[in-house]
Amino acid sequence: MPLMYSQLVAAVLLLFVMIIVQGAAGALHHGPILLGSRDKLEKEDSVLAARTKRATANMLENMMLFVPLVIVAVETGQTTATAEFGAGLFLGARIVYALAYWFVIPMLRPAAWLTGLVGTLMVASQILPFLERI
């Protein structure tokens, strides 16, 4: 399996962990009502539950950019050192982002978000020259 596919699978696993943490934070706050339809929650999310929900939503948004770029890079043979480094940078930054968001580490969350974006752009930069040739 190409390294970039391994990095992609790891990013998906990170998303899975984030969803589990989000669910656990919600369950701890809301209790058994979450087993139903959740149409009428009796109280707002706790600060932690809301934070995990926002972090997961942000991860999903970023995955929508990252996933297709990695697939195109691998399938077109554009798995350069730059693309692989960018994918690894994305993954590492997204781990830091989640932890910084959950544990409220000032300035680290936006820095991690920007670093992840740079990683995504590094992958994209390796695909664009290829696309110009076709």
C-alpha positions as CSV (number, residue, x, y, z in Angstrom):
1,M,0.0,0.0,0.0
2,P,1.4,3.4,-0.9
3,L,2.5,5.6,2.1
4,M,-0.1,8.2,1.2
5,Y,-2.9,5.6,1.4
6,S,-1.6,4.6,4.8
7,Q,-1.8,8.3,5.8
8,L,-5.3,8.5,4.4
9,V,-6.4,5.5,6.4
10,A,-4.9,6.9,9.5
11,A,-6.8,10.2,8.9
12,V,-10.0,8.2,8.6
13,L,-9.2,6.4,11.8
14,L,-8.6,9.8,13.5
15,L,-12.0,10.9,12.3
16,F,-13.5,7.7,13.7
17,V,-11.9,8.4,17.1
18,M,-13.1,12.0,17.0
19,I,-16.7,10.8,16.3
20,I,-16.4,8.4,19.3
21,V,-15.1,11.1,21.6
22,Q,-17.9,13.4,20.4
23,G,-20.5,10.7,21.1
24,A,-19.0,10.0,24.5
25,A,-19.0,13.7,25.5
26,G,-22.6,14.0,24.4
27,A,-23.7,10.8,26.3
28,L,-21.9,11.9,29.5
29,H,-23.8,15.2,29.4
30,H,-27.2,14.2,28.0
31,G,-27.5,10.6,29.3
32,P,-29.9,8.0,28.0
33,I,-32.0,10.5,26.0
34,L,-29.3,10.1,23.2
35,L,-30.5,6.6,22.7
36,G,-33.7,8.0,21.1
37,S,-34.3,10.3,18.2
38,R,-32.8,13.3,20.0
39,D,-35.6,15.5,18.7
40,K,-36.1,17.3,22.0
41,L,-33.0,17.4,24.0
42,E,-33.7,18.8,27.5
43,K,-30.6,20.9,27.7
44,E,-27.9,22.4,25.5
45,D,-24.7,20.6,24.9
46,S,-22.0,20.9,27.5
47,V,-19.0,23.0,26.6
48,L,-17.0,19.8,26.0
49,A,-19.7,18.2,23.9
50,A,-20.1,21.4,21.8
51,R,-16.3,21.6,21.4
52,T,-16.0,18.0,20.3
53,K,-18.9,18.5,17.8
54,R,-17.2,21.5,16.3
55,A,-13.8,19.8,16.1
56,T,-15.4,16.8,14.3
57,A,-17.3,19.0,11.9
58,N,-14.1,20.8,11.1
59,M,-12.3,17.5,10.5
60,L,-15.1,16.4,8.1
61,E,-14.7,19.7,6.2
62,N,-11.0,19.2,5.9
63,M,-11.3,15.6,4.9
64,M,-13.5,16.7,2.0
65,L,-10.5,18.5,0.6
66,F,-7.8,16.0,1.6
67,V,-9.3,12.7,0.6
68,P,-9.8,13.3,-3.1
69,L,-6.4,14.9,-3.5
70,V,-4.7,11.9,-2.0
71,I,-6.6,9.5,-4.2
72,V,-5.8,11.5,-7.3
73,A,-2.2,11.8,-6.3
74,V,-1.8,8.1,-5.8
75,E,-3.9,7.0,-8.8
76,T,-1.9,9.4,-11.1
77,G,1.4,8.4,-9.7
78,Q,2.1,11.8,-8.2
79,T,3.2,10.4,-4.9
80,T,6.3,12.6,-4.7
81,A,8.2,13.2,-1.5
82,T,6.5,16.6,-1.3
83,A,3.0,15.0,-1.6
84,E,3.9,12.3,1.0
85,F,5.3,14.9,3.4
86,G,2.2,17.0,2.9
87,A,-0.1,14.1,3.7
88,G,1.9,13.3,6.8
89,L,1.8,17.0,7.8
90,F,-2.0,17.0,7.4
91,L,-2.3,13.9,9.6
92,G,0.0,15.2,12.3
93,A,-1.6,18.6,12.3
94,R,-5.1,17.2,12.5
95,I,-4.1,15.1,15.6
96,V,-2.8,18.3,17.2
97,Y,-5.9,20.2,16.1
98,A,-8.2,17.8,17.8
99,L,-6.3,17.8,21.1
100,A,-5.9,21.5,21.1
101,Y,-9.6,22.0,20.5
102,W,-10.7,19.5,23.1
103,F,-8.3,20.7,25.7
104,V,-8.5,24.5,24.8
105,I,-4.9,25.2,24.1
106,P,-4.8,28.8,22.9
107,M,-3.2,29.6,19.6
108,L,-2.3,26.0,19.0
109,R,-5.7,25.1,17.4
110,P,-5.5,27.8,14.6
111,A,-1.8,27.0,14.1
112,A,-2.6,23.3,13.7
113,W,-5.5,24.1,11.3
114,L,-3.2,26.2,9.1
115,T,-0.5,23.5,9.2
116,G,-3.0,20.9,8.0
117,L,-4.1,23.3,5.2
118,V,-0.4,23.7,4.2
119,G,-0.2,19.9,4.1
120,T,-3.3,19.6,1.9
121,L,-1.9,22.3,-0.4
122,M,1.4,20.4,-0.7
123,V,-0.5,17.4,-2.0
124,A,-2.5,19.6,-4.4
125,S,0.7,21.2,-5.7
126,Q,2.0,17.9,-6.9
127,I,-1.2,17.1,-8.8
128,L,-1.7,20.4,-10.6
129,P,1.3,20.1,-13.0
130,F,0.1,16.6,-13.9
131,L,-3.4,17.9,-14.6
132,E,-2.0,20.6,-16.9
133,R,-0.4,17.8,-19.0
134,I,-3.6,16.0,-19.8
